[in-house]
C-alpha cells in the first residue's frame, strides 16, 4: 500500500493487474485522451506493466499506481509519477475508467500522489504534460496548482502542453 485517500486505495501495480490494465488502455477515452499504447493482449499488458510501471519503481522509486475504491476494492484507474526523457522533473499522470470518470477521483489521487512525491520521496518539482485538446485533464492540472507554460515536443510530431507549479503571487505591502 502506498496511500489511502478519502475514497481510494493507491498501491503499486503488479502483473496481476494485467486484465484491468488491458481494459483501461483500450478504452476509447484513453486512446483519444492519452495515447494508443498498442497493447491488445493479456501478455502484452503484463509486459507493458513489467517494462513500464514496475521498472519505474526500481529505476526511479516511483511510477504509476493502481487506484481502487476503499469501499469495495473496485479498480477505477491508475495515477502516478512518470520520469520522461526530455523533462528534468517527473510529471503526474492519470487515467480513470469511463464508469468512474467525472467523480473527482483523478484529482483526489493526484493530490495525494503529489504530496507523497514531494514529502516522502523528496521530489521538489512535479510537472504535468497533456495534449492541448484534453480539456478534462487540463482542468485537473489547474486544480493541482499547475499552469501551462506552452507547447513542448517530447516525441517527434507530438505537441503537448507543459504544466509546472504556479509561482506564488507577491502580495502588495
N, C-alpha and C positions, 0 to 999 in steps of 0.2 A: 504494500500500500504506500502510495506517495502522499496523497492528500484526501481529505474529506471536505466537502463544502456543505452548504445547507441541504442541497438536493442530490449531490453527486459523490461518487467514489471515483478516485483517479488513481490509476496504477499503471505499471509498465505493461506494455503489450508483450504477448508471448506468441509462439507459433500456434498455440491452441485457439487463439483469436482469429485464425485464418478464415473460417466461414463468415463471421461478421465482417471482417476487413474486406473480403472479396465483395460482399454485398454493398458495403459502403462505397468502395472505389468505383463500382459500376453503376451507381445511381446517376441518372442524367444530370441532376443538380451538381454532383461532384465533378463530373466530366466537364460541364459547362462553366462552373464557377471556379474550379481549381485547375484540373488538368486530367486528361485521359492517360492513366498510367499504363494502359495496355495489359493489365492483369486480368486474365479471363478464367483461370482455373484455380482450384484449391492449392495445387502445388506451386503455382506462380505466386499466389498470395502468401504462402509460407516462405518462399524465397525472398519476396519483397519485404516481409517482416524481418527476416534474418539480415538482409543486406541494408535495410533502412533503419527503422527504429531500434532494433536490438543492437546492431552495430554502432549506432549513435550513442547508446548508453555506455558502451565500452570505450568508444573513441573520445566522447565529449563529456560524459557524465550526465547527459540529458538526452531527450528525444521526444517523440510523440507518445502520448499516453492514452490508455483506454478509459473511456468515460462510461459509467453505468449509474442508473438511478439507485440511490440509497434505499429507497422504499421497497424495491423488489428485485434489484440486480439486473434489470433490463439494460443491455448495451444501447447507448444513444449516440456515440460518436467517438472522435479522437481529438486531442488537443495537445499541444506541447511546444517545445523549442527546437528549432532547426538551425544548424550551422551550415550555411550555404557558401559555396565557393563564390568569391566576388563580394562578400559582405564581411566587414570587420567584426560584427557582433551577431549573435543569434537573433532569429526572428520568431515571433509567435505564429503558430499555425493551428487550424481547427477545421473540423468538418462534423456536422451533425446530420443524423439520418432525417430523411424527409418527414417521418412521423413525428419527430420531436423538434423540428425546425420552428423558429419564431417564438420559443418559450423563454429565451434568455439564458439557455444552458451554455452556449458558447461563451458569452460574456462572463458568466459565473465561473466557468472552468478557467478561462484565460486570466481573469483577475487573480485567481488563486495560484496559477502556474507562474505568472509574472512575479508575484511576491515570493514564491518558493525559489525561483531562479535568482532573484536578487538577494534574498536573505539567507537561504540555506546553501545555495551554490556559489554565492559571491559574484554573480554576474552583474555588471554595472548597467550597461545599456541593453535594452531589448527593443528590437525593431519590428516593423510589420511590412509585409510585401503582399500586394494584392493587384489583381487585374483591374483596370480602370472601370470596367462595366459591372464589377461585382459590388453593387451598392450596399447589400446587406453586410458584407464583410467590412466595407469601408466604414459603415456606421459603428460596427463593433470596435474597430481600431480607434475611432474617435472616442467612444465610451471608455476605452482603456487608457486614454490620455496621450494618444499618439496623433501626430498630424502629418499630412502629406508634404513631402519635400520635393515632389516632382517625379519624373519618369526615370527608370533605370532599365538596363537591358542585361539580365543575368545570363540568358542564353540567346544566341543569335536569332533575331527576328521576333523576340517576345518582349514587348514593352510592358513593364509593370510599374506600379506606383510604390515608392519607398516611403514608409512612415517611420518617424522617430519621435522620441518623447518631446512633448511641448516644453518650450523654455518657460520657466516661471516668469510671470509678468512682474514688472517692477511697479511697486505702488508709489504714488506720489507722496512726498514727505510733507 
